[in-house]
Amino acid sequence: MSEEKRPYHHGSLPEAVLEAAERVLVRDGLAGVGLRAIAREAQVSHTAPKHHFGDLANLLSELAARGYQRLAAALYDASESCTDNEARRRAMAKTYVHFAAEHPQLFGLMFRNEIISLSNQNLLSAMRRAMFMMARSVVPQAGDGQIAMDDAAAMRVTVAWAYLHGLATLLIDKRLNGIARVSPFENAQALVEGVLDQVTLTIHLPSDN
């Protein structure tokens, strides 16, 4: 079998393999992701993914890096569309949860440290960028460089992230459906929107009124 079975793979075979890996992840879940399954989806030889990425952990790390890159870009866009800090916090909070809801399999992979490799430099760089954008929602004065935070700011960022990640996880796992059914909210997504409209007001720094 040739390594390239489809003519359109001339451009970038690693790119095609990553796209195939994401399709397998979305369709079959993490349990269905393997080098051979990815190779079949990409219609390349079964050795091609290993040749380009070394092993499954590194391939999944590159895929997780893509997730963090997309999340960071979405958070940046949400931030830039707002003119005041409170609107920015609310927009970025909703963006984080919406990203998780729209890409549940990829979002889940991004936080599976026992599967991905934190020694992958692309992954580390993408994680730092996404986390910087999260911190910026709580510490608006942060520039594009290194954030210097005091104890209070670090705790605010941690609480905000834990709160958003918890909401995102509850939404993905459909744990809010029962509450939504017995409430005035149309569905769990609308319930989360209502929560975010109320609670994000409480995560700002005392000096940032």
Secondary structure, DSSP 8 states (H G I E B T S, - for coil): --S--SGGGGS-HHHHHHHHHHHHHHHH-GGG--HHHHHHHHTS-TTHHHHHHSSHHHHHHHHHHHHHHHHHHHHHHHHHT-SSHHHHHHHHHHHHHHHHHHSHHHHHHHT-TTTS-TT-HHHHHHHHHHHHHHHHHHSTT--SS-----HHHHHHHHHHHHHHHHHHHHHHTTTTHHHHHTSSSSSHHHHHHHHHHHHGGG-S-TT--
